[in-house]
């Protein structure tokens, strides 16, 4: 049985759309999770981060207005950041592609090729 491929996707993001197209070019139709509407839980995000081998700090969009206005220069634990991302999903870097026990950030989109 083939491993399911999941993309945490924002259809308004050019890199996210390019990554989705690249996955499809590899002959895979992924499960699409629009994380701005359907955010993974904090525990799911922890699993995704482990697969990415990244910390929550590594996937924060520090250029977002919400980050600059509310969080810049402040210190939070990883669990606190996961809760903040639940409340402010735009702060999560995108897209993230998960396939089985592996994952990749779609920045640049070519990063996901290592999953196929």
N, C-alpha and C positions, 0 to 999 in steps of 0.2 A: 504494500500500500504506500502510495506517495505521501510525502510529508506535506502538510498544508502550508501554504505561503500566505502571510498576512502582511498588509501594508497599513501602517497608521498614517493616514492620508488627510491632506487638506486640499480639496479640489481648486481652491483659489490660489494655491502656491505653485509657481512655475516649476520649481525643482521637484515637487511632489508629483506633478503631472508627468514630467520627464521620466521620473523613476518608475511610475506606473507603466508608461509606454515601454520602457526597457524590460521590465518584467514580462510583459506580454510578448515582446520580441523574442524572449527566451522560451516561448510556447507555454507560459504559465498564466492561468487566470487566478489571481490572488483573491483572498477574502479582503474586502476593503472596509476598514474601520475609519470612519470620519471622526477622529479623536476630539474635534471641537464639539461634536454632538454626543459622542459615546466614549468618554475618557476611560481608559483602563483604570482599575482600582490601584491604590498605592502598592498592594502586594503584587499585582500583575506587573506594574512598572518596575518593581524591584527585580522580578524575574527577567524582564526585557533588558534592563541595565546589565544584569549578570551575563546575559547572552551577548550583549554588545561589548562587554568588558570595559564599561565606562561607569563613571560616578554620576550622580544626579547633577552635580556641578557642570559636567561635560555636556549635558543636553539642555542646559538653560539657554534661552534666547535672550542674551543680555542687551541686545539692541532694541528690544520691544519697549514701547512707551511705558507699559505697566511695570516692567522691571525697573526702569530708570526712576519712575515716580515713587514706587512703593518699596523696592527691595535693594536698590544699589547701595553698596557700602554697609549693608546689614549682614549679620552673621546668623545662620540657621543650621540646625543639624540636618542630616540627610532626610530623616523622617519628616521634619518640618517642611523641607523643600518639597517632598512628595505630596504633602497636604496642600501646600501653596499651589502646586501644579494642578491639583484637583480643582481648586477654586479658579485658577487662571490658566486654562489649558493652552492659551497662546504662547505661554512661556516654554512649552516643550518644543525642542528642535524637531524638525520634520524633514522628510518622511523617515520613518523607521520601518524596516522590512525584517520580518521574522520568518525563518524556515526551520522547523524542528528545533534543534538545540543551538542553532546559530542565528545571528542577526547582524544587520548592517545599517548604518546611517546612509541615506540617499543624498549625501552632500559630499562630493558630487555624485550624481546619479550612478556613474560607473562603479561606485563602491559596491553596489548590490550584485554585480556580476560574479563576485566570489561565492555567492550562495547557489549558483546554478552550474 
